[in-house]
Structures are given as structure tokens and as C-alpha cells.
Amino acid sequence: MARVVKGFRTLRNHWKKSTFAVCVLSYGGHWLYGKHCDNVLRREACLVAREFGRQQIAPQERLRKATVILNPAACSGKANSLFEKNAVPILHLAGVEITIVKTDYEGQAKKLTELMEQTDVLIVAGGDGTLQEVVTGLLRRPDQDTVCNTPIGFIPLGSHNSLSPSLHLLSDNKVKDITSATLSILKGETVPLDVLQIKGEKEQPVFALMGLRWGAFRDVAATISKYWYLGPLKTKAAHWFSTLREWPLVRDVSVSYLDPCLRPPDLPSQKPPRPNLLYRIIRRLKNRWNPPVEEPPKVEEPEQWKEEQLSTLELFIQTHNKNPVERRINDSLMICAEPDNLTVGEYITVGNKKEEDPTVFTKDSTKLEASACRLQLPEGTAGFYNIDNEEYEAMPVEIRLLPRKLRFFISAERREQLLLQTQ
């Protein structure tokens, strides 16, 4: 008992050292427990992948080939380590033959995709910038109709992963997100996604999966990192300083748009069985005796563009890829414009919400559906667009929707969750 009393007395007399030791031990214990949880997640994912690898294939079949476009600079330079430790073992255990192509500079993923050979699966390991470059490279190819049939897997390794919530169940654990995304590639369930073709006056078109953002909230979001020293108050501070420098933060833009197109029925995932021989013979004889009447070619009607003059704090042209399994009547893009009559308090409140989700708009915002649109900016307008979180110089552009152009792997759990949201 005397030793216990002596120990407590020593801790009390050296309370600073004792407090420091408790903090270090607590942090070390929490860190070790996190590492243990990560190893458990990796082990469980590898066990699932091993079951895929044990499946037998026919003698004439070959292993699936996957081409990986990896951006090592993503996630502050940790992307290569995260991919090698969490995704590569799963792919190897599943029996997938992978070819890893690493990018060395910005824009290289676009060039590599334009020169890529035929592959069974294309995997993008990086963030929004890498994904946008790969999609642009694919759709600039002369054989894009063939290449676009290749399913694409997205492994979120960047600081911005806007498409991940549409495809996977996200968590606060990076290892869980990576392993879940890799397993969804093995399971093979895909969903079609819309693509936006954004074309300026001179340059080649750029392609986006989420949308184009322009306005005051976008400009402020680009400066938030400068106020890192304010911690959780940095977002509010950035919006306060923007109001002090310039108010009102209104943008004038002329928007011309076409009405949305009716959505054609989905094609069956499997080809229907071939009719029997007798049925085919009868059908050919019938067509020979009573040849079908050829319909006259349809005369294409000229496009009827509608025009709107908008005065807005922010303009966002987005796809419906936020919920790709939703059943829609039209194939359309969304034109959303924030009202220009917000007070300073409302502006800061909305700005905080948009920092978490840029697609959130107020109830008074203008919303239009279209199949294509054109943006005409006033002369002398400076600034930048955000196209899938990548900066581009603001200029007059034409934006067209390419409905269900690419197919991405989606987890079954996320698909079920999105289907429940639409009911």
C-alpha cells in the first residue's frame, strides 16, 4: 500500500511530466489502434478478393487485363503508397493482370489515355483532376465509340473526389474507401454516367462528369486555404473578406439553351437469344415476298435556342451523376443560378454550405433543364471556371450533354442506397 501511495504522490509532485506522458501514451495508443483497424480492413478485403481469384476459367479464356492510370502526386504525394498497400494486393489476389502507368506532370494522363491500347478495364487512381484528364483523353480519341465501352473504375486518392459519393459508400477511413472501391471493380456492377462536352471558341473540347462552376462562391473557395491559421473559422473569414473587398458580388451572364431531349429506353444488358432456324427462314421469305416499305428520311428541324439574361452570385451547370440510378424522363443537364439579392449573412451561410457540397442551392435559385447551352460573358470579364474542380479561364463556351456516355463501376450497397432515395 505504501508503494501505491508513494506512486500517486510522485505523479502529483510531477504533474506536468505525468500529463505529458498520459497525452503521449493516449495518442500512441489511438495511433496503434487505427493501424490495427486498417490491417483488419485490408485482411477482410483480401479474403474477398481471394474468392474471386479461386474461380476457375475455361482453357480458352485469358485473365482480365486492367490498365491503371495512377497520379503519384495526389493526396499530398501519398497516392502511390496508398495504392500499392491497399489496392494492388486485392487486384493480384483476384487474378487481374494490371499494368500501372504513373503520371509525371499535369496533363500527362490526357496524353496517355489518347495513346492507350485496348484493355478490359480502365482504373483511374487519383482525384478529380486525374479523372477529368482521363475522360477528356478517352473522348478525344478517333475510336471513342469503341473505347467508351470499356468499364472504368475510380479509386479515390485525391484531395477532391467529387464522383466518389455517387459510386461508393464513403467513410472517414481512407483505407476503407480505397478497398471498397477496388472490390466494386472486381464485382463488376456498372452504371452509365452522363458527360458534359465543354467547348470554347478555339481550343479542343474538355469533358466533365460533374459540372462547370463560375461565380463568387467559386472564387472564394479558391482562397479559403490562405486562412488555414484560423482553423474552423477559415471558411467564414474568407467570405467576410470577400464582402469587404467587393460587394455585391454579382455576375451577369447570357445563357442560351435547348430544351431537354426525351430519354430513350435503356438497352438490355444481355443480348436476346437468337431465334430458331425455322423462324428465321419464314421471316426471310416474308420479307422477300412483301418487302418492307422504306420510310422517307426525316427532315431535321433547326435548333430552337431560348435565351435568358441572368444576374447571379454563382452559376453551376451540372449533370445528374449525383444519383446515376435515378429514373428520369429526360436526358438533360441542370443550369442553376443563385439569386443576386442575398444579404451578407445569407451569403456567408450559403457559402459555408457550398464548401461542403457545391451542388446545394437555395430555394429561390433559378433552375433550368436543357440538352445544351451557351454562355456569353460580358466583355472584359475576368476570372476562372471550375470544371470538375479544375481551374480554366472564363470565356464564352458551348456545353452539350452526352447522355450515358461512359460506364463506371459502382458498389451494390451504394446502388441500393441511391434507389431508396428515389422512392
C-alpha positions as CSV (number, residue, x, y, z in Angstrom):
1,M,0.0,0.0,0.0
2,A,2.9,2.3,0.8
3,R,4.3,1.9,-2.7
4,V,0.9,2.8,-4.2
5,V,0.7,6.0,-2.1
6,K,4.3,6.8,-3.0
7,G,3.5,6.4,-6.7
8,F,0.5,8.7,-6.5
9,R,2.5,11.3,-4.6
10,T,5.2,11.2,-7.2
11,L,2.7,11.7,-10.0
12,R,1.2,14.6,-8.1
13,N,4.5,16.2,-7.5
14,H,5.5,15.9,-11.2
15,W,2.0,16.6,-12.7
16,K,3.4,18.3,-15.8
17,K,5.5,15.3,-16.8
18,S,2.7,13.0,-15.8
19,T,0.2,14.9,-18.0
20,F,2.6,14.9,-20.9
21,A,3.2,11.2,-20.6
22,V,-0.5,10.5,-20.5
23,C,-1.1,12.5,-23.6
24,V,1.7,10.8,-25.5
25,L,0.5,7.3,-24.4
26,S,-3.1,8.2,-25.4
27,Y,-2.0,9.4,-28.8
28,G,0.2,6.4,-29.3
29,G,-2.5,4.0,-28.3
30,H,-5.0,5.7,-30.6
31,W,-2.5,5.6,-33.5
32,L,-1.7,1.9,-32.9
33,Y,-5.4,1.1,-32.7
34,G,-6.0,2.9,-36.0
35,K,-3.2,0.9,-37.7
36,H,-4.7,-2.3,-36.3
37,C,-8.2,-1.4,-37.8
38,D,-6.6,-0.6,-41.1
39,N,-4.9,-4.0,-41.2
40,V,-8.2,-5.7,-40.4
41,L,-9.9,-3.9,-43.3
42,R,-7.1,-4.9,-45.7
43,R,-7.3,-8.6,-44.5
44,E,-11.0,-8.8,-45.0
45,A,-10.8,-7.2,-48.4
46,C,-8.0,-9.6,-49.4
47,L,-10.1,-12.6,-48.3
48,V,-13.0,-11.4,-50.5
49,A,-10.6,-10.9,-53.4
50,R,-9.1,-14.4,-52.9
51,E,-12.5,-15.9,-53.6
52,F,-12.6,-14.2,-57.0
53,G,-9.1,-15.5,-57.7
54,R,-10.1,-19.1,-57.0
55,Q,-12.9,-19.1,-59.6
56,Q,-12.0,-21.4,-62.5
57,I,-11.9,-20.1,-66.1
58,A,-12.2,-22.0,-69.3
59,P,-8.9,-23.1,-71.1
60,Q,-9.5,-20.7,-74.0
61,E,-10.2,-17.8,-71.7
62,R,-7.5,-15.4,-70.5
63,L,-7.0,-13.3,-67.4
64,R,-8.7,-9.9,-67.3
65,K,-6.3,-7.1,-68.1
66,A,-6.6,-3.8,-66.3
67,T,-4.7,-0.6,-67.1
68,V,-4.2,1.7,-64.1
69,I,-3.6,5.5,-64.6
70,L,-2.0,6.5,-61.3
71,N,-1.2,10.0,-60.2
72,P,1.5,9.7,-57.5
73,A,1.2,13.4,-56.6
74,A,-2.3,13.0,-55.4
75,C,-3.1,13.1,-51.6
76,S,0.0,15.3,-51.0
77,G,2.3,12.7,-52.6
78,K,0.9,9.7,-50.6
79,A,-1.2,8.3,-53.5
80,N,1.5,5.8,-54.7
81,S,1.9,4.3,-51.2
82,L,-1.8,4.2,-50.6
83,F,-2.4,2.4,-53.9
84,E,0.4,-0.1,-53.5
85,K,-0.6,-1.0,-50.0
86,N,-4.4,-1.1,-50.3
87,A,-5.4,-1.8,-53.9
88,V,-2.6,-3.7,-55.6
89,P,-2.8,-6.8,-53.3
90,I,-6.6,-7.1,-53.9
91,L,-6.2,-6.9,-57.7
92,H,-3.4,-9.5,-57.6
93,L,-5.3,-11.9,-55.4
94,A,-8.3,-11.7,-57.7
95,G,-6.2,-12.8,-60.7
96,V,-6.3,-9.4,-62.6
97,E,-3.3,-8.7,-64.8
98,I,-2.6,-5.0,-64.1
99,T,-0.4,-2.5,-66.0
100,I,0.3,0.6,-63.9
101,V,1.1,3.8,-65.7
102,K,2.2,6.7,-63.5
103,T,1.9,10.3,-64.5
104,D,4.8,12.7,-64.0
105,Y,3.2,16.1,-64.7
106,E,-0.2,17.8,-65.1
107,G,-1.9,16.9,-68.4
108,Q,0.1,13.7,-69.0
109,A,-2.9,11.5,-68.1
110,K,-4.8,13.0,-71.0
111,K,-2.0,12.1,-73.5
112,L,-1.5,8.6,-72.1
113,T,-5.2,7.9,-72.4
114,E,-5.2,9.1,-76.0
115,L,-2.4,6.5,-76.8
116,M,-3.7,3.7,-74.6
117,E,-4.1,0.2,-76.1
118,Q,-7.2,-1.8,-75.8
119,T,-7.8,-3.1,-72.3
120,D,-10.6,-4.9,-70.4
121,V,-10.8,-2.5,-67.5
122,L,-9.5,1.1,-67.1
123,I,-8.8,2.1,-63.5
124,V,-8.2,5.8,-62.5
125,A,-6.3,6.1,-59.2
126,G,-6.2,9.8,-58.2
127,G,-8.5,12.7,-57.7
128,D,-10.9,14.9,-59.8
129,G,-8.1,16.3,-61.9
130,T,-6.8,12.9,-62.9
131,L,-10.3,11.6,-63.6
132,Q,-11.1,14.6,-65.8
133,E,-7.9,14.2,-67.8
134,V,-8.6,10.5,-68.4
135,V,-12.2,11.2,-69.5
136,T,-11.1,14.0,-71.8
137,G,-8.4,11.8,-73.3
138,L,-10.9,9.0,-73.9
139,L,-13.4,11.2,-75.7
140,R,-10.8,12.9,-77.9
141,R,-9.8,9.6,-79.4
142,P,-10.8,8.8,-83.0
143,D,-12.1,5.4,-81.9
144,Q,-14.0,6.8,-78.9
145,D,-17.2,4.8,-79.8
146,T,-15.2,1.6,-79.1
147,V,-13.1,2.8,-76.2
148,C,-16.1,4.2,-74.4
149,N,-17.5,0.7,-73.9
150,T,-14.5,-0.1,-71.6
151,P,-15.8,0.0,-68.0
152,I,-13.9,2.5,-65.7
153,G,-13.1,2.1,-62.1
154,F,-12.4,5.1,-59.9
155,I,-10.2,4.7,-56.8
156,P,-10.4,7.9,-54.8
157,L,-6.8,9.1,-53.9
158,G,-7.1,12.8,-54.3
159,S,-7.9,15.8,-52.1
160,H,-11.2,16.2,-54.1
161,N,-13.1,13.1,-55.1
162,S,-16.5,14.6,-56.2
163,L,-17.6,11.4,-58.1
164,S,-17.0,9.0,-55.2
165,P,-20.2,9.7,-53.3
166,S,-22.1,8.6,-56.5
167,L,-20.3,5.3,-56.7
168,H,-19.2,4.2,-53.3
169,L,-20.2,4.3,-49.6
170,L,-17.8,6.8,-48.1
171,S,-16.4,6.8,-44.6
172,D,-13.9,8.7,-42.6
173,N,-11.3,6.0,-43.2
174,K,-9.2,6.3,-46.3
175,V,-8.2,2.6,-46.3
176,K,-11.9,1.6,-46.2
177,D,-12.7,3.9,-49.2
178,I,-9.9,2.5,-51.3
179,T,-10.6,-1.2,-50.6
180,S,-14.3,-0.7,-51.1
181,A,-13.7,1.0,-54.5
182,T,-11.3,-1.8,-55.6
183,L,-13.7,-4.5,-54.6
184,S,-16.5,-2.9,-56.6
185,I,-14.3,-3.3,-59.7
186,L,-14.0,-7.0,-59.0
187,K,-17.7,-7.4,-58.6
188,G,-18.3,-5.9,-62.0
189,E,-21.5,-4.0,-61.4
190,T,-21.6,-0.8,-63.6
191,V,-23.8,2.3,-64.1
192,P,-23.9,4.7,-67.1
193,L,-22.8,8.3,-66.4
194,D,-23.6,11.4,-68.4
195,V,-20.7,13.6,-69.7
196,L,-20.6,17.3,-70.4
197,Q,-18.7,18.4,-73.5
198,I,-17.4,22.0,-72.9
199,K,-16.0,23.7,-76.0
200,G,-14.5,27.2,-76.3
201,E,-14.1,29.2,-79.4
202,K,-10.6,27.9,-80.3
203,E,-9.4,25.1,-78.1
204,Q,-10.3,21.4,-78.2
205,P,-13.3,20.4,-76.1
206,V,-12.9,19.5,-72.4
207,F,-15.1,16.8,-70.9
208,A,-16.6,16.8,-67.4
209,L,-18.6,14.3,-65.2
210,M,-19.9,16.7,-62.6
211,G,-20.2,20.2,-63.9
212,L,-19.0,23.7,-64.5
213,R,-19.0,26.3,-61.7
214,W,-18.5,30.0,-62.0
215,G,-19.1,32.9,-59.7
216,A,-18.4,34.4,-56.3
217,F,-18.6,31.3,-54.2
218,R,-16.2,29.5,-56.5
219,D,-13.7,32.4,-56.3
220,V,-13.9,32.5,-52.5
221,A,-13.5,28.7,-52.3
222,A,-10.2,29.1,-54.1
223,T,-8.9,31.4,-51.4
224,I,-10.0,29.5,-48.3
225,S,-6.7,27.7,-47.9
226,K,-4.9,31.0,-47.4
227,Y,-6.7,31.4,-44.0
228,W,-5.6,28.0,-42.7
229,Y,-4.3,29.6,-39.4
230,L,-8.0,30.4,-38.5
231,G,-8.9,26.7,-38.2
232,P,-12.6,26.0,-38.4
233,L,-13.3,29.7,-39.0
234,K,-11.4,29.9,-42.2
235,T,-14.4,29.5,-44.5
236,K,-16.4,32.3,-42.8
237,A,-13.3,34.5,-42.8
238,A,-12.8,34.1,-46.5
239,H,-16.4,35.1,-47.2
240,W,-16.2,38.0,-44.8
241,F,-13.1,39.4,-46.5
242,S,-14.6,38.9,-49.9
243,T,-17.6,41.0,-48.9
244,L,-15.3,43.7,-47.6
245,R,-13.3,43.8,-50.8
246,E,-16.2,43.8,-53.2
247,W,-19.9,43.9,-52.6
248,P,-22.3,43.0,-54.3
249,L,-20.5,40.0,-55.9
250,V,-22.9,39.8,-58.8
251,R,-22.1,38.2,-62.2
252,D,-24.1,39.0,-65.4
253,V,-24.3,36.3,-68.0
254,S,-26.4,35.5,-71.1
255,V,-27.5,31.8,-71.3
256,S,-28.9,30.3,-74.5
257,Y,-30.2,26.8,-74.1
258,L,-32.1,24.0,-75.9
259,D,-34.9,22.1,-74.4
260,P,-34.1,18.7,-72.9
261,C,-34.5,15.5,-75.0
262,L,-36.7,12.6,-74.1
263,R,-34.7,9.8,-72.6
264,P,-34.8,6.6,-74.8
265,P,-35.4,3.3,-73.0
266,D,-32.4,1.5,-71.6
267,L,-30.9,-1.1,-73.8
268,P,-31.0,-4.7,-72.4
269,S,-27.8,-5.7,-70.6
270,Q,-27.8,-9.1,-72.3
271,K,-28.4,-9.8,-76.0
272,P,-31.7,-11.6,-76.6
273,P,-31.4,-15.3,-77.7
274,R,-31.2,-15.9,-81.4
275,P,-34.5,-17.2,-83.0
276,N,-34.6,-20.8,-84.2
277,L,-33.8,-21.7,-87.8
278,L,-37.4,-22.2,-88.9
279,Y,-38.4,-18.8,-87.7
280,R,-35.5,-17.1,-89.5
281,I,-36.4,-18.8,-92.8
282,I,-40.0,-17.8,-92.6
283,R,-39.1,-14.2,-91.8
284,R,-36.7,-14.0,-94.8
285,L,-39.3,-15.4,-97.2
286,K,-41.9,-13.0,-95.9
287,N,-39.5,-10.0,-96.4
288,R,-38.8,-11.3,-99.9
289,W,-42.4,-11.6,-100.9
290,N,-43.6,-8.4,-99.1
291,P,-40.5,-6.2,-98.8
292,P,-40.9,-3.5,-96.1
293,V,-41.7,0.0,-97.2
294,E,-38.8,2.4,-96.7
295,E,-39.7,5.4,-94.7
296,P,-38.8,8.8,-96.1
297,P,-35.8,10.4,-94.4
298,K,-36.7,12.6,-91.5
299,V,-36.1,16.3,-92.1
300,E,-34.1,17.7,-89.2
301,E,-35.7,20.7,-87.7
302,P,-33.5,23.7,-86.9
303,E,-32.4,24.0,-83.3
304,Q,-34.6,26.5,-81.3
305,W,-32.4,28.2,-78.8
306,K,-34.0,30.1,-75.9
307,E,-32.2,32.9,-74.2
308,E,-32.1,34.1,-70.6
309,Q,-30.3,37.1,-69.1
310,L,-29.1,36.1,-65.6
311,S,-27.8,38.2,-62.8
312,T,-26.4,35.8,-60.2
313,L,-23.9,35.2,-57.5
314,E,-23.0,31.9,-58.9
315,L,-23.8,29.7,-61.9
316,F,-23.5,26.0,-61.8
317,I,-24.1,23.7,-64.9
318,Q,-24.2,20.1,-63.7
319,T,-25.1,16.6,-64.7
320,H,-27.4,14.2,-62.8
321,N,-24.5,12.0,-61.9
322,K,-25.0,12.7,-58.3
323,N,-27.7,10.0,-58.4
324,P,-26.9,8.0,-61.6
325,V,-29.5,5.3,-60.9
326,E,-32.4,7.7,-60.8
327,R,-35.1,7.0,-63.4
328,R,-35.6,10.2,-65.4
329,I,-38.0,11.2,-68.2
330,N,-35.4,13.5,-69.9
331,D,-31.8,13.4,-70.7
332,S,-30.7,16.8,-69.5
333,L,-28.2,19.0,-67.7
334,M,-29.1,21.4,-65.0
335,I,-28.5,25.1,-65.1
336,C,-28.6,26.5,-61.5
337,A,-28.2,30.2,-60.7
338,E,-28.1,31.7,-57.2
339,P,-30.2,34.9,-56.7
340,D,-28.4,38.2,-56.5
341,N,-30.5,39.6,-53.7
342,L,-28.9,37.7,-50.8
343,T,-27.9,39.7,-47.7
344,V,-24.3,39.4,-46.3
345,G,-25.5,37.0,-43.6
346,E,-27.3,34.8,-46.1
347,Y,-24.3,34.9,-48.4
348,I,-21.9,33.6,-45.7
349,T,-24.4,30.9,-44.6
350,V,-24.8,29.7,-48.2
351,G,-21.1,29.8,-48.7
352,N,-20.4,27.5,-45.7
353,K,-22.9,25.0,-47.1
354,K,-21.3,25.2,-50.6
355,E,-17.9,24.4,-49.1
356,E,-19.3,21.0,-48.1
357,D,-21.4,20.4,-51.2
358,P,-21.2,22.9,-54.1
359,T,-24.4,21.4,-55.6
360,V,-26.6,22.8,-52.8
361,F,-28.7,25.8,-53.9
362,T,-31.2,28.0,-52.1
363,K,-34.9,27.6,-52.7
364,D,-35.1,30.9,-54.7
365,S,-32.4,29.9,-57.1
366,T,-33.1,29.7,-60.9
367,K,-33.1,26.2,-62.2
368,L,-33.4,25.2,-65.9
369,E,-33.1,21.9,-67.7
370,A,-31.5,21.7,-71.1
371,S,-29.8,19.4,-73.5
372,A,-27.2,22.1,-74.5
373,C,-26.4,25.7,-73.5
374,R,-24.1,28.6,-74.4
375,L,-22.6,31.0,-72.1
376,Q,-21.9,34.6,-73.3
377,L,-19.9,36.7,-70.8
378,P,-19.8,40.5,-70.8
379,E,-16.7,42.0,-72.5
380,G,-13.8,42.4,-70.1
381,T,-15.0,39.6,-67.8
382,A,-12.1,38.1,-65.9
383,G,-11.9,35.1,-63.7
384,F,-12.0,31.3,-63.8
385,Y,-14.4,28.4,-64.2
386,N,-14.2,25.3,-62.1
387,I,-14.7,22.2,-64.3
388,D,-14.7,19.2,-62.1
389,N,-12.6,21.2,-59.5
390,E,-10.0,22.1,-62.1
391,E,-9.5,25.8,-63.0
392,Y,-10.0,27.1,-66.6
393,E,-10.0,30.6,-67.8
394,A,-13.5,32.1,-68.1
395,M,-14.6,32.6,-71.7
396,P,-17.7,32.0,-73.9
397,V,-18.4,28.3,-74.1
398,E,-20.9,25.8,-75.5
399,I,-21.9,22.9,-73.3
400,R,-23.6,19.8,-74.6
401,L,-24.8,16.8,-72.8
402,L,-23.5,13.3,-73.9
403,P,-26.1,11.1,-72.1
404,R,-24.9,7.8,-70.7
405,K,-21.6,8.0,-72.5
406,L,-19.3,6.1,-70.0
407,R,-19.8,3.2,-67.7
408,F,-18.3,3.2,-64.2
409,F,-18.1,0.5,-61.6
410,I,-20.5,1.1,-58.6
411,S,-20.8,-0.8,-55.4
412,A,-24.0,-2.8,-54.9
413,E,-24.6,-1.2,-51.5
414,R,-24.4,2.3,-52.9
415,R,-26.7,1.4,-55.7
416,E,-29.3,0.2,-53.3
417,Q,-29.0,3.3,-51.2
418,L,-29.5,5.6,-54.2
419,L,-32.5,3.6,-55.3
420,L,-34.1,4.0,-51.8
421,Q,-33.6,7.8,-52.1
422,T,-35.5,8.0,-55.3
423,Q,-38.5,6.1,-54.0
